[in-house]
Amino acid sequence: MNEEQVSLIIEKLDPSLGKLVQKIRKAILETDPEIAEQVKWNSPAFYYTGDMKPFDPKEYKRDIVVINLHRGKPVLIFPTGASISDTTGLLEGKYSDGRRIVNIKDEKDFESKKDALQIVLRQWLTQVEKA
């Protein structure tokens, strides 16, 4: 069901943007089998499916990254990005609520950032407080 909902959002996009978002989606999901997708905040979102220690849902500890599509270009929003030990330099900004972002200009830009994105995702997964 979640995959279908994400696919519906992507299908409604301009074809070139949809193709780019599909590539981002594929790269995120291929990073680790414990990453799944859903629609959250009206956008494709990816979360950790494994067992975790109990936490306040408002801390968004299960949420890994959301693809924000509201301005015609994908912006990857890591709700808990400030906690990631980003050794790649990929993550931008340091927001007071803990978010970090990655701007994606086009397919070429994404291809240049894909490996770093997967490294950052793996770094996020190493910080999960597993049950």
N, CA and C atoms as a LAMMPS dump frame, in Angstrom:
ITEM: TIMESTEP
0
ITEM: NUMBER OF ATOMS
393
ITEM: BOX BOUNDS ff ff ff
-5.0000000000000000e+02 5.0000000000000000e+02
-5.0000000000000000e+02 5.0000000000000000e+02
-5.0000000000000000e+02 5.0000000000000000e+02
ITEM: ATOMS id mol type element x y z
1 1 1 N 0.824 -1.205 0
2 1 2 C 0 0 0
3 1 3 C 0.867 1.268 0
4 2 1 N 1.868 1.321 0.859
5 2 2 C 2.726 2.507 0.915
6 2 3 C 3.443 2.743 -0.404
7 3 1 N 3.936 1.649 -1.022
8 3 2 C 4.619 1.773 -2.314
9 3 3 C 3.68 2.357 -3.36
10 4 1 N 2.428 1.902 -3.353
11 4 2 C 1.445 2.401 -4.317
12 4 3 C 1.186 3.888 -4.108
13 5 1 N 1.084 4.314 -2.873
14 5 2 C 0.837 5.729 -2.576
15 5 3 C 2.007 6.601 -3.041
16 6 1 N 3.224 6.125 -2.811
17 6 2 C 4.4 6.869 -3.257
18 6 3 C 4.419 6.912 -4.79
19 7 1 N 4.123 5.79 -5.423
20 7 2 C 4.092 5.742 -6.89
21 7 3 C 3.07 6.721 -7.453
22 8 1 N 1.911 6.838 -6.815
23 8 2 C 0.878 7.769 -7.279
24 8 3 C 1.362 9.213 -7.231
25 9 1 N 2.069 9.571 -6.171
26 9 2 C 2.612 10.933 -6.072
27 9 3 C 3.595 11.179 -7.212
28 10 1 N 4.47 10.219 -7.465
29 10 2 C 5.495 10.374 -8.503
30 10 3 C 4.855 10.446 -9.887
31 11 1 N 3.834 9.639 -10.129
32 11 2 C 3.158 9.628 -11.433
33 11 3 C 2.494 10.959 -11.757
34 12 1 N 2.114 11.711 -10.741
35 12 2 C 1.439 12.997 -10.949
36 12 3 C 2.419 14.144 -11.249
37 13 1 N 3.704 13.878 -11.106
38 13 2 C 4.709 14.913 -11.335
39 13 3 C 4.969 15.113 -12.822
40 14 1 N 5.549 16.252 -13.159
41 14 2 C 6.063 16.483 -14.501
42 14 3 C 6.995 15.302 -14.807
43 15 1 N 6.938 14.74 -16.045
44 15 2 C 7.719 13.535 -16.342
45 15 3 C 9.219 13.616 -16.026
46 16 1 N 9.86 14.736 -16.292
47 16 2 C 11.297 14.82 -16.01
48 16 3 C 11.567 14.83 -14.506
49 17 1 N 10.728 15.524 -13.747
50 17 2 C 10.868 15.529 -12.294
51 17 3 C 10.542 14.141 -11.741
52 18 1 N 9.514 13.504 -12.275
53 18 2 C 9.141 12.165 -11.841
54 18 3 C 10.265 11.164 -12.043
55 19 1 N 10.948 11.265 -13.169
56 19 2 C 12.079 10.37 -13.465
57 19 3 C 13.196 10.572 -12.434
58 20 1 N 13.485 11.822 -12.102
59 20 2 C 14.512 12.132 -11.113
60 20 3 C 14.113 11.609 -9.732
61 21 1 N 12.882 11.858 -9.325
62 21 2 C 12.412 11.399 -8.015
63 21 3 C 12.448 9.871 -7.949
64 22 1 N 12.113 9.217 -9.041
65 22 2 C 12.163 7.752 -9.081
66 22 3 C 13.595 7.258 -8.869
67 23 1 N 14.571 7.941 -9.449
68 23 2 C 15.98 7.556 -9.26
69 23 3 C 16.402 7.744 -7.799
70 24 1 N 15.977 8.841 -7.206
71 24 2 C 16.288 9.097 -5.795
72 24 3 C 15.652 8.016 -4.924
73 25 1 N 14.396 7.732 -5.189
74 25 2 C 13.646 6.708 -4.459
75 25 3 C 14.377 5.368 -4.523
76 26 1 N 14.772 4.974 -5.715
77 26 2 C 15.453 3.692 -5.921
78 26 3 C 16.769 3.652 -5.138
79 27 1 N 17.541 4.721 -5.201
80 27 2 C 18.823 4.77 -4.494
81 27 3 C 18.634 4.643 -2.987
82 28 1 N 17.622 5.312 -2.451
83 28 2 C 17.364 5.249 -1.01
84 28 3 C 16.974 3.83 -0.614
85 29 1 N 16.021 3.242 -1.334
86 29 2 C 15.537 1.907 -0.982
87 29 3 C 16.604 0.832 -1.161
88 30 1 N 17.497 1.008 -2.116
89 30 2 C 18.564 0.024 -2.346
90 30 3 C 19.668 0.098 -1.292
91 31 1 N 19.692 1.14 -0.496
92 31 2 C 20.758 1.328 0.485
93 31 3 C 20.727 0.267 1.576
94 32 1 N 19.534 -0.089 2.045
95 32 2 C 19.419 -1.06 3.138
96 32 3 C 18.015 -1.665 3.131
97 33 1 N 17.905 -2.977 3.392
98 33 2 C 16.577 -3.615 3.395
99 33 3 C 15.662 -3.145 4.528
100 34 1 N 16.217 -2.477 5.543
101 34 2 C 15.378 -1.992 6.642
102 34 3 C 14.864 -0.568 6.399
103 35 1 N 15.028 -0.063 5.18
104 35 2 C 14.452 1.223 4.806
105 35 3 C 13.197 0.941 3.984
106 36 1 N 12.091 1.542 4.396
107 36 2 C 10.822 1.405 3.674
108 36 3 C 10.293 2.794 3.352
109 37 1 N 9.216 2.829 2.564
110 37 2 C 8.676 4.116 2.128
111 37 3 C 7.205 4.26 2.498
112 38 1 N 6.793 5.512 2.553
113 38 2 C 5.414 5.869 2.835
114 38 3 C 5.191 7.3 2.352
115 39 1 N 3.951 7.743 2.432
116 39 2 C 3.658 9.147 2.169
117 39 3 C 3.514 9.828 3.521
118 40 1 N 4.295 10.875 3.724
119 40 2 C 4.232 11.633 4.972
120 40 3 C 4.419 13.096 4.606
121 41 1 N 3.65 13.955 5.198
122 41 2 C 3.694 15.385 4.881
123 41 3 C 3.445 15.579 3.375
124 42 1 N 2.578 14.759 2.797
125 42 2 C 2.214 14.801 1.371
126 42 3 C 3.401 14.606 0.431
127 43 1 N 4.406 13.895 0.882
128 43 2 C 5.622 13.682 0.1
129 43 3 C 6.12 12.252 0.28
130 44 1 N 6.913 11.762 -0.68
131 44 2 C 7.558 10.463 -0.468
132 44 3 C 8.493 10.562 0.74
133 45 1 N 8.367 9.605 1.649
134 45 2 C 9.166 9.622 2.87
135 45 3 C 9.7 8.216 3.134
136 46 1 N 10.842 8.157 3.778
137 46 2 C 11.519 6.884 4.006
138 46 3 C 11.828 6.754 5.488
139 47 1 N 11.642 5.547 6.007
140 47 2 C 11.774 5.334 7.44
141 47 3 C 12.435 3.993 7.741
142 48 1 N 12.901 3.861 8.971
143 48 2 C 13.545 2.646 9.453
144 48 3 C 12.473 1.68 9.929
145 49 1 N 12.554 0.431 9.482
146 49 2 C 11.521 -0.56 9.814
147 49 3 C 11.909 -1.477 10.967
148 50 1 N 13.151 -1.444 11.395
149 50 2 C 13.607 -2.366 12.438
150 50 3 C 13.106 -1.996 13.828
151 51 1 N 13.417 -2.869 14.792
152 51 2 C 13.035 -2.636 16.182
153 51 3 C 13.886 -1.515 16.766
154 52 1 N 13.217 -0.642 17.522
155 52 2 C 13.902 0.477 18.165
156 52 3 C 13.488 0.57 19.624
157 53 1 N 14.363 1.176 20.423
158 53 2 C 13.992 1.468 21.807
159 53 3 C 12.828 2.455 21.78
160 54 1 N 11.955 2.418 22.789
161 54 2 C 10.828 3.355 22.831
162 54 3 C 11.313 4.814 22.806
163 55 1 N 10.515 5.676 22.131
164 55 2 C 10.847 7.096 22.054
165 55 3 C 9.572 7.888 21.819
166 56 1 N 9.64 9.187 22.058
167 56 2 C 8.523 10.094 21.829
168 56 3 C 8.341 10.234 20.312
169 57 1 N 7.128 9.943 19.779
170 57 2 C 6.911 10.033 18.33
171 57 3 C 7.236 11.407 17.745
172 58 1 N 7.164 12.461 18.542
173 58 2 C 7.466 13.812 18.059
174 58 3 C 8.961 14.018 17.818
175 59 1 N 9.763 13.026 18.202
176 59 2 C 11.199 13.116 17.96
177 59 3 C 11.565 12.614 16.563
178 60 1 N 10.631 11.979 15.879
179 60 2 C 10.821 11.502 14.492
180 60 3 C 12.052 10.615 14.33
181 61 1 N 12.362 9.819 15.341
182 61 2 C 13.563 8.987 15.296
183 61 3 C 13.494 7.885 14.245
184 62 1 N 12.304 7.483 13.824
185 62 2 C 12.155 6.433 12.817
186 62 3 C 12.243 7.017 11.397
187 63 1 N 11.946 8.303 11.254
188 63 2 C 11.942 8.961 9.947
189 63 3 C 13.363 9.28 9.509
190 64 1 N 13.721 8.809 8.312
191 64 2 C 15.076 9.032 7.812
192 64 3 C 15.13 10.262 6.915
193 65 1 N 14.347 10.238 5.833
194 65 2 C 14.418 11.329 4.858
195 65 3 C 13.084 11.477 4.138
196 66 1 N 12.74 12.71 3.811
197 66 2 C 11.532 13.045 3.063
198 66 3 C 11.962 13.78 1.795
199 67 1 N 11.327 13.434 0.667
200 67 2 C 11.606 14.158 -0.576
201 67 3 C 10.555 15.255 -0.714
202 68 1 N 10.949 16.494 -0.443
203 68 2 C 10.047 17.632 -0.555
204 68 3 C 10 18.055 -2.028
205 69 1 N 8.774 18.166 -2.569
206 69 2 C 8.598 18.461 -3.991
207 69 3 C 7.832 19.749 -4.246
208 70 1 N 7.707 20.585 -3.272
209 70 2 C 6.83 21.745 -3.397
210 70 3 C 7.377 22.886 -4.249
211 71 1 N 8.626 22.881 -4.594
212 71 2 C 9.183 23.99 -5.372
213 71 3 C 9.709 23.549 -6.736
214 72 1 N 9.275 22.381 -7.206
215 72 2 C 9.66 21.933 -8.537
216 72 3 C 11.005 21.246 -8.636
217 73 1 N 11.748 21.218 -7.548
218 73 2 C 13.02 20.498 -7.501
219 73 3 C 13.037 19.711 -6.193
220 74 1 N 13.593 18.504 -6.22
221 74 2 C 13.619 17.717 -4.987
222 74 3 C 14.593 18.288 -3.957
223 75 1 N 14.1 18.381 -2.747
224 75 2 C 14.929 18.734 -1.602
225 75 3 C 14.782 17.575 -0.626
226 76 1 N 15.886 16.936 -0.285
227 76 2 C 15.844 15.836 0.67
228 76 3 C 15.956 16.427 2.065
229 77 1 N 14.967 16.147 2.881
230 77 2 C 14.932 16.684 4.234
231 77 3 C 15.141 15.535 5.214
232 78 1 N 16.195 15.632 5.993
233 78 2 C 16.489 14.658 7.036
234 78 3 C 15.983 15.25 8.35
235 79 1 N 14.829 14.802 8.869
236 79 2 C 14.264 15.404 10.088
237 79 3 C 15.215 15.369 11.287
238 80 1 N 16.048 14.327 11.361
239 80 2 C 17.007 14.226 12.464
240 80 3 C 18.436 14.332 11.937
241 81 1 N 18.61 15.069 10.863
242 81 2 C 19.907 15.169 10.192
243 81 3 C 21.035 15.707 11.045
244 82 1 N 20.71 16.533 12.024
245 82 2 C 21.764 17.108 12.869
246 82 3 C 22.487 16.025 13.665
247 83 1 N 21.836 14.876 13.857
248 83 2 C 22.462 13.799 14.63
249 83 3 C 23.357 12.902 13.775
250 84 1 N 23.332 13.082 12.455
251 84 2 C 24.114 12.231 11.562
252 84 3 C 25.57 12.689 11.543
253 85 1 N 26.465 11.73 11.677
254 85 2 C 27.896 12.029 11.568
255 85 3 C 28.251 12.025 10.088
256 86 1 N 27.92 13.1 9.394
257 86 2 C 28.109 13.193 7.945
258 86 3 C 29.575 13.406 7.608
259 87 1 N 30.223 12.348 7.138
260 87 2 C 31.634 12.438 6.76
261 87 3 C 31.802 12.842 5.301
262 88 1 N 30.68 12.976 4.568
263 88 2 C 30.734 13.278 3.131
264 88 3 C 30.629 14.759 2.823
265 89 1 N 30.083 15.544 3.75
266 89 2 C 29.838 16.956 3.49
267 89 3 C 28.578 17.19 2.664
268 90 1 N 27.77 16.157 2.492
269 90 2 C 26.555 16.255 1.67
270 90 3 C 25.464 17.104 2.325
271 91 1 N 25.268 16.917 3.611
272 91 2 C 24.158 17.583 4.297
273 91 3 C 24.405 19.071 4.434
274 92 1 N 23.366 19.852 4.124
275 92 2 C 23.439 21.313 4.181
276 92 3 C 22.606 21.834 5.339
277 93 1 N 22.951 23.01 5.806
278 93 2 C 22.152 23.698 6.82
279 93 3 C 22.155 22.976 8.146
280 94 1 N 21.907 23.734 9.184
281 94 2 C 21.725 23.179 10.525
282 94 3 C 20.577 23.96 11.144
283 95 1 N 19.393 23.394 11.055
284 95 2 C 18.209 24.069 11.552
285 95 3 C 18.019 23.794 13.036
286 96 1 N 17.402 24.734 13.728
287 96 2 C 17.235 24.622 15.178
288 96 3 C 16.407 23.41 15.585
289 97 1 N 15.56 22.903 14.678
290 97 2 C 14.751 21.728 15.008
291 97 3 C 15.463 20.414 14.688
292 98 1 N 16.723 20.48 14.258
293 98 2 C 17.506 19.271 14.016
294 98 3 C 17.562 18.804 12.577
295 99 1 N 16.851 19.497 11.68
296 99 2 C 16.848 19.096 10.269
297 99 3 C 18.156 19.448 9.576
298 100 1 N 18.447 18.67 8.54
299 100 2 C 19.507 18.987 7.581
300 100 3 C 18.904 18.668 6.214
301 101 1 N 19.42 19.279 5.159
302 101 2 C 18.827 19.087 3.833
303 101 3 C 19.895 18.776 2.781
304 102 1 N 19.41 18.287 1.64
305 102 2 C 20.238 18.1 0.452
306 102 3 C 19.429 18.624 -0.726
307 103 1 N 19.926 19.63 -1.406
308 103 2 C 19.268 20.153 -2.604
309 103 3 C 19.726 19.345 -3.809
310 104 1 N 18.786 18.976 -4.661
311 104 2 C 19.091 18.245 -5.891
312 104 3 C 18.62 19.117 -7.056
313 105 1 N 19.549 19.56 -7.903
314 105 2 C 19.214 20.46 -9.01
315 105 3 C 18.633 19.729 -10.213
316 106 1 N 19.238 18.578 -10.535
317 106 2 C 18.824 17.827 -11.722
318 106 3 C 19.434 16.424 -11.642
319 107 1 N 19.237 15.617 -12.706
320 107 2 C 19.742 14.243 -12.69
321 107 3 C 21.258 14.186 -12.565
322 108 1 N 21.957 15.068 -13.258
323 108 2 C 23.424 15.077 -13.201
324 108 3 C 23.89 15.377 -11.778
325 109 1 N 23.25 16.339 -11.145
326 109 2 C 23.576 16.691 -9.768
327 109 3 C 23.317 15.5 -8.847
328 110 1 N 22.192 14.822 -9.05
329 110 2 C 21.888 13.656 -8.22
330 110 3 C 22.936 12.564 -8.403
331 111 1 N 23.301 12.294 -9.637
332 111 2 C 24.295 11.247 -9.895
333 111 3 C 25.606 11.562 -9.191
334 112 1 N 25.96 12.843 -9.109
335 112 2 C 27.207 13.221 -8.426
336 112 3 C 27.076 13.086 -6.905
337 113 1 N 25.844 13.063 -6.387
338 113 2 C 25.609 12.997 -4.942
339 113 3 C 25.119 11.627 -4.47
340 114 1 N 24.815 10.739 -5.39
341 114 2 C 24.195 9.452 -5.046
342 114 3 C 25.027 8.638 -4.051
343 115 1 N 26.317 8.468 -4.316
344 115 2 C 27.158 7.674 -3.416
345 115 3 C 27.219 8.293 -2.027
346 116 1 N 27.365 9.605 -1.968
347 116 2 C 27.403 10.297 -0.674
348 116 3 C 26.069 10.14 0.053
349 117 1 N 24.958 10.185 -0.698
350 117 2 C 23.642 10.004 -0.093
351 117 3 C 23.555 8.63 0.567
352 118 1 N 23.999 7.616 -0.126
353 118 2 C 23.924 6.27 0.444
354 118 3 C 24.848 6.125 1.658
355 119 1 N 25.976 6.799 1.656
356 119 2 C 26.86 6.79 2.826
357 119 3 C 26.154 7.456 4.01
358 120 1 N 25.533 8.605 3.766
359 120 2 C 24.818 9.323 4.83
360 120 3 C 23.672 8.464 5.375
361 121 1 N 22.953 7.788 4.502
362 121 2 C 21.868 6.904 4.953
363 121 3 C 22.412 5.791 5.848
364 122 1 N 23.532 5.211 5.45
365 122 2 C 24.141 4.15 6.269
366 122 3 C 24.625 4.72 7.602
367 123 1 N 25.146 5.944 7.584
368 123 2 C 25.574 6.581 8.831
369 123 3 C 24.369 6.801 9.745
370 124 1 N 23.246 7.194 9.169
371 124 2 C 22.024 7.373 9.954
372 124 3 C 21.653 6.045 10.604
373 125 1 N 21.692 4.961 9.842
374 125 2 C 21.302 3.643 10.355
375 125 3 C 22.201 3.171 11.495
376 126 1 N 23.474 3.56 11.49
377 126 2 C 24.376 3.128 12.573
378 126 3 C 24.025 3.796 13.908
379 127 1 N 23.278 4.877 13.852
380 127 2 C 22.937 5.629 15.07
381 127 3 C 21.598 5.237 15.682
382 128 1 N 20.902 4.294 15.04
383 128 2 C 19.593 3.876 15.544
384 128 3 C 19.755 3.182 16.9
385 129 1 N 18.934 3.591 17.853
386 129 2 C 18.932 2.933 19.16
387 129 3 C 18.021 1.726 19.083
388 130 1 N 18.628 0.581 18.766
389 130 2 C 17.864 -0.642 18.536
390 130 3 C 17.389 -1.231 19.853
391 131 1 N 16.224 -1.871 19.765
392 131 2 C 15.629 -2.49 20.964
393 131 3 C 16.374 -3.746 21.349
